[in-house]
Amino acid sequence: MEPIEAKTGGGGLPGALRAAAVIAILVVALIGVLAVLEIIPREALQAWFTKLGLVAAIVIAAIVALALLMRAGRKP
């Protein structure tokens, strides 16, 4: 008899990334709806996007710097 293997529906890192992407899309859609209905003022939304853009730039710069440092450390 062969063991029965449980089939998972995309677990692990790819599944987690897919779930995070779905949540991010839903959050952006919700913010868009709230902005269209003018529940969130335009000025507040602009301030949020400016701050999010700056945070994203810092995170991307840190990731690139770490990747370059790790690559430089591998060379003999």
Secondary structure, DSSP 8 states (H G I E B T S, - for coil): --------SS-HHHHHHHHHHHHHHHHHHHHHHHHHTTSS-HHHHHHHHHHHHHHHHHHHHHHHHHHHHHHHHH--
